[in-house]
Amino acid sequence: MNNIAVIDVGSNSVRLMKIADGNVLYKRIKTTRLGEGLAFSRCLKPEAIERTINAIVAFVQQEKANGVEKIYGYATAAVRSAENGKEFVEKVFSTTGVEIEIISGLEEAQIGILGAIGKNDGAIIDIGGASTELILQKDEKIVYEKSLNIGVVRIKDLCARDRDSVRVLVRQTVKEYGSIKIDGGVYAIGGTATTIGALVQGLDVYDAKLVTGVKIPKLEILALADKLFSMPIEEIKSIPCVDPMRADVLAGGVEWLYTIMDELDIKEIIVSDGDNLEGYAISRGLMKE
């Protein structure tokens, strides 16, 4: 097939990637907050389900009008952890005809590193809405991988924007990664990382090519967390390169990234726009590395 698309149903957003002749043409995103409230309940909220399915319907209609032959889909932490996750997937299929594959946390990590750095040595930090994956690759082999049930939506649900509460939560949680030594570059993927990449460069409009490859030291991440926690949400919404729907979870996500870097002695991260969308497509033979 020459004209296909892949949909990523995440805990904070739904993303679509269009592929033609094995090349990525573009990515689109709609923030739906599917994982909202999962810190307190085991079920996806009806209103979150409705928002998310509406977003998928809009993507499907648009891409079919553009001549897409097949749409693939996968879901991550919110759907795999919810008691009604399978119900959600069935509803998506009955509404849109798109089959959504529920992937494990470990596969999420594996396709994340595949999409970001291929078979090269390095590490990946993928902060999502309801989970965070850390994976290390050396000599084309995975030497460490772990998925934690914490992400920007869970942090917001549990702590709101209270920085002291956020710090306690993330300092306790990061210990679950244990004592690991990371050799090579550390790449950060996902919406928190790419937003940081745009912010530190002062971009007015998000540009994947400019964001990918930017190196950000740990202390600059901390300084950004300081700044964001000092700003009202409405002020964060007014920053040109920030998705207004991400404004209330951004500070917590930046604090979480800083904590991971501090705990694991990571001096800088390299931002990558390439992530599990590309990794999923490569792993399913939909595009080449």
Secondary structure as a PSIPRED ss2 file (coil, helix, strand):
# PSIPRED VFORMAT (PSIPRED V4.0)

   1 M C   1.000  0.000  0.000
   2 N C   1.000  0.000  0.000
   3 N E   0.000  0.000  1.000
   4 I E   0.000  0.000  1.000
   5 A E   0.000  0.000  1.000
   6 V E   0.000  0.000  1.000
   7 I E   0.000  0.000  1.000
   8 D E   0.000  0.000  1.000
   9 V E   0.000  0.000  1.000
  10 G C   1.000  0.000  0.000
  11 S C   1.000  0.000  0.000
  12 N C   1.000  0.000  0.000
  13 S E   0.000  0.000  1.000
  14 V E   0.000  0.000  1.000
  15 R E   0.000  0.000  1.000
  16 L E   0.000  0.000  1.000
  17 M E   0.000  0.000  1.000
  18 K E   0.000  0.000  1.000
  19 I E   0.000  0.000  1.000
  20 A E   0.000  0.000  1.000
  21 D C   1.000  0.000  0.000
  22 G C   1.000  0.000  0.000
  23 N E   0.000  0.000  1.000
  24 V E   0.000  0.000  1.000
  25 L E   0.000  0.000  1.000
  26 Y E   0.000  0.000  1.000
  27 K E   0.000  0.000  1.000
  28 R E   0.000  0.000  1.000
  29 I E   0.000  0.000  1.000
  30 K E   0.000  0.000  1.000
  31 T E   0.000  0.000  1.000
  32 T C   1.000  0.000  0.000
  33 R C   1.000  0.000  0.000
  34 L C   1.000  0.000  0.000
  35 G C   1.000  0.000  0.000
  36 E C   1.000  0.000  0.000
  37 G C   1.000  0.000  0.000
  38 L C   1.000  0.000  0.000
  39 A C   1.000  0.000  0.000
  40 F C   1.000  0.000  0.000
  41 S C   1.000  0.000  0.000
  42 R C   1.000  0.000  0.000
  43 C C   1.000  0.000  0.000
  44 L C   1.000  0.000  0.000
  45 K C   1.000  0.000  0.000
  46 P H   0.000  1.000  0.000
  47 E H   0.000  1.000  0.000
  48 A H   0.000  1.000  0.000
  49 I H   0.000  1.000  0.000
  50 E H   0.000  1.000  0.000
  51 R H   0.000  1.000  0.000
  52 T H   0.000  1.000  0.000
  53 I H   0.000  1.000  0.000
  54 N H   0.000  1.000  0.000
  55 A H   0.000  1.000  0.000
  56 I H   0.000  1.000  0.000
  57 V H   0.000  1.000  0.000
  58 A H   0.000  1.000  0.000
  59 F H   0.000  1.000  0.000
  60 V H   0.000  1.000  0.000
  61 Q H   0.000  1.000  0.000
  62 Q H   0.000  1.000  0.000
  63 E H   0.000  1.000  0.000
  64 K H   0.000  1.000  0.000
  65 A H   0.000  1.000  0.000
  66 N C   1.000  0.000  0.000
  67 G C   1.000  0.000  0.000
  68 V C   1.000  0.000  0.000
  69 E C   1.000  0.000  0.000
  70 K E   0.000  0.000  1.000
  71 I E   0.000  0.000  1.000
  72 Y E   0.000  0.000  1.000
  73 G E   0.000  0.000  1.000
  74 Y E   0.000  0.000  1.000
  75 A E   0.000  0.000  1.000
  76 T C   1.000  0.000  0.000
  77 A H   0.000  1.000  0.000
  78 A H   0.000  1.000  0.000
  79 V H   0.000  1.000  0.000
  80 R H   0.000  1.000  0.000
  81 S H   0.000  1.000  0.000
  82 A C   1.000  0.000  0.000
  83 E C   1.000  0.000  0.000
  84 N C   1.000  0.000  0.000
  85 G H   0.000  1.000  0.000
  86 K H   0.000  1.000  0.000
  87 E H   0.000  1.000  0.000
  88 F H   0.000  1.000  0.000
  89 V H   0.000  1.000  0.000
  90 E H   0.000  1.000  0.000
  91 K H   0.000  1.000  0.000
  92 V H   0.000  1.000  0.000
  93 F H   0.000  1.000  0.000
  94 S H   0.000  1.000  0.000
  95 T H   0.000  1.000  0.000
  96 T H   0.000  1.000  0.000
  97 G C   1.000  0.000  0.000
  98 V C   1.000  0.000  0.000
  99 E C   1.000  0.000  0.000
 100 I E   0.000  0.000  1.000
 101 E E   0.000  0.000  1.000
 102 I E   0.000  0.000  1.000
 103 I C   1.000  0.000  0.000
 104 S C   1.000  0.000  0.000
 105 G H   0.000  1.000  0.000
 106 L H   0.000  1.000  0.000
 107 E H   0.000  1.000  0.000
 108 E H   0.000  1.000  0.000
 109 A H   0.000  1.000  0.000
 110 Q H   0.000  1.000  0.000
 111 I H   0.000  1.000  0.000
 112 G H   0.000  1.000  0.000
 113 I H   0.000  1.000  0.000
 114 L H   0.000  1.000  0.000
 115 G H   0.000  1.000  0.000
 116 A H   0.000  1.000  0.000
 117 I H   0.000  1.000  0.000
 118 G C   1.000  0.000  0.000
 119 K C   1.000  0.000  0.000
 120 N C   1.000  0.000  0.000
 121 D C   1.000  0.000  0.000
 122 G E   0.000  0.000  1.000
 123 A E   0.000  0.000  1.000
 124 I E   0.000  0.000  1.000
 125 I E   0.000  0.000  1.000
 126 D E   0.000  0.000  1.000
 127 I E   0.000  0.000  1.000
 128 G C   1.000  0.000  0.000
 129 G C   1.000  0.000  0.000
 130 A C   1.000  0.000  0.000
 131 S C   1.000  0.000  0.000
 132 T E   0.000  0.000  1.000
 133 E E   0.000  0.000  1.000
 134 L E   0.000  0.000  1.000
 135 I E   0.000  0.000  1.000
 136 L E   0.000  0.000  1.000
 137 Q E   0.000  0.000  1.000
 138 K E   0.000  0.000  1.000
 139 D C   1.000  0.000  0.000
 140 E C   1.000  0.000  0.000
 141 K E   0.000  0.000  1.000
 142 I E   0.000  0.000  1.000
 143 V E   0.000  0.000  1.000
 144 Y E   0.000  0.000  1.000
 145 E E   0.000  0.000  1.000
 146 K E   0.000  0.000  1.000
 147 S E   0.000  0.000  1.000
 148 L E   0.000  0.000  1.000
 149 N C   1.000  0.000  0.000
 150 I C   1.000  0.000  0.000
 151 G C   1.000  0.000  0.000
 152 V H   0.000  1.000  0.000
 153 V H   0.000  1.000  0.000
 154 R H   0.000  1.000  0.000
 155 I H   0.000  1.000  0.000
 156 K H   0.000  1.000  0.000
 157 D H   0.000  1.000  0.000
 158 L H   0.000  1.000  0.000
 159 C H   0.000  1.000  0.000
 160 A C   1.000  0.000  0.000
 161 R C   1.000  0.000  0.000
 162 D C   1.000  0.000  0.000
 163 R H   0.000  1.000  0.000
 164 D H   0.000  1.000  0.000
 165 S H   0.000  1.000  0.000
 166 V H   0.000  1.000  0.000
 167 R H   0.000  1.000  0.000
 168 V H   0.000  1.000  0.000
 169 L H   0.000  1.000  0.000
 170 V H   0.000  1.000  0.000
 171 R H   0.000  1.000  0.000
 172 Q H   0.000  1.000  0.000
 173 T H   0.000  1.000  0.000
 174 V H   0.000  1.000  0.000
 175 K H   0.000  1.000  0.000
 176 E H   0.000  1.000  0.000
 177 Y H   0.000  1.000  0.000
 178 G C   1.000  0.000  0.000
 179 S C   1.000  0.000  0.000
 180 I C   1.000  0.000  0.000
 181 K C   1.000  0.000  0.000
 182 I C   1.000  0.000  0.000
 183 D C   1.000  0.000  0.000
 184 G C   1.000  0.000  0.000
 185 G C   1.000  0.000  0.000
 186 V E   0.000  0.000  1.000
 187 Y E   0.000  0.000  1.000
 188 A E   0.000  0.000  1.000
 189 I E   0.000  0.000  1.000
 190 G C   1.000  0.000  0.000
 191 G H   0.000  1.000  0.000
 192 T H   0.000  1.000  0.000
 193 A H   0.000  1.000  0.000
 194 T H   0.000  1.000  0.000
 195 T H   0.000  1.000  0.000
 196 I H   0.000  1.000  0.000
 197 G H   0.000  1.000  0.000
 198 A H   0.000  1.000  0.000
 199 L H   0.000  1.000  0.000
 200 V H   0.000  1.000  0.000
 201 Q C   1.000  0.000  0.000
 202 G C   1.000  0.000  0.000
 203 L C   1.000  0.000  0.000
 204 D C   1.000  0.000  0.000
 205 V C   1.000  0.000  0.000
 206 Y C   1.000  0.000  0.000
 207 D C   1.000  0.000  0.000
 208 A H   0.000  1.000  0.000
 209 K H   0.000  1.000  0.000
 210 L H   0.000  1.000  0.000
 211 V H   0.000  1.000  0.000
 212 T C   1.000  0.000  0.000
 213 G C   1.000  0.000  0.000
 214 V C   1.000  0.000  0.000
 215 K E   0.000  0.000  1.000
 216 I E   0.000  0.000  1.000
 217 P E   0.000  0.000  1.000
 218 K H   0.000  1.000  0.000
 219 L H   0.000  1.000  0.000
 220 E H   0.000  1.000  0.000
 221 I H   0.000  1.000  0.000
 222 L H   0.000  1.000  0.000
 223 A H   0.000  1.000  0.000
 224 L H   0.000  1.000  0.000
 225 A H   0.000  1.000  0.000
 226 D H   0.000  1.000  0.000
 227 K H   0.000  1.000  0.000
 228 L H   0.000  1.000  0.000
 229 F H   0.000  1.000  0.000
 230 S H   0.000  1.000  0.000
 231 M C   1.000  0.000  0.000
 232 P C   1.000  0.000  0.000
 233 I H   0.000  1.000  0.000
 234 E H   0.000  1.000  0.000
 235 E H   0.000  1.000  0.000
 236 I H   0.000  1.000  0.000
 237 K H   0.000  1.000  0.000
 238 S C   1.000  0.000  0.000
 239 I C   1.000  0.000  0.000
 240 P C   1.000  0.000  0.000
 241 C C   1.000  0.000  0.000
 242 V C   1.000  0.000  0.000
 243 D C   1.000  0.000  0.000
 244 P H   0.000  1.000  0.000
 245 M H   0.000  1.000  0.000
 246 R H   0.000  1.000  0.000
 247 A H   0.000  1.000  0.000
 248 D H   0.000  1.000  0.000
 249 V H   0.000  1.000  0.000
 250 L H   0.000  1.000  0.000
 251 A H   0.000  1.000  0.000
 252 G H   0.000  1.000  0.000
 253 G H   0.000  1.000  0.000
 254 V H   0.000  1.000  0.000
 255 E H   0.000  1.000  0.000
 256 W H   0.000  1.000  0.000
 257 L H   0.000  1.000  0.000
 258 Y H   0.000  1.000  0.000
 259 T H   0.000  1.000  0.000
 260 I H   0.000  1.000  0.000
 261 M H   0.000  1.000  0.000
 262 D H   0.000  1.000  0.000
 263 E H   0.000  1.000  0.000
 264 L C   1.000  0.000  0.000
 265 D C   1.000  0.000  0.000
 266 I C   1.000  0.000  0.000
 267 K C   1.000  0.000  0.000
 268 E E   0.000  0.000  1.000
 269 I E   0.000  0.000  1.000
 270 I E   0.000  0.000  1.000
 271 V E   0.000  0.000  1.000
 272 S C   1.000  0.000  0.000
 273 D C   1.000  0.000  0.000
 274 G C   1.000  0.000  0.000
 275 D C   1.000  0.000  0.000
 276 N H   0.000  1.000  0.000
 277 L H   0.000  1.000  0.000
 278 E H   0.000  1.000  0.000
 279 G H   0.000  1.000  0.000
 280 Y H   0.000  1.000  0.000
 281 A H   0.000  1.000  0.000
 282 I H   0.000  1.000  0.000
 283 S H   0.000  1.000  0.000
 284 R C   1.000  0.000  0.000
 285 G C   1.000  0.000  0.000
 286 L C   1.000  0.000  0.000
 287 M C   1.000  0.000  0.000
 288 K C   1.000  0.000  0.000
 289 E C   1.000  0.000  0.000
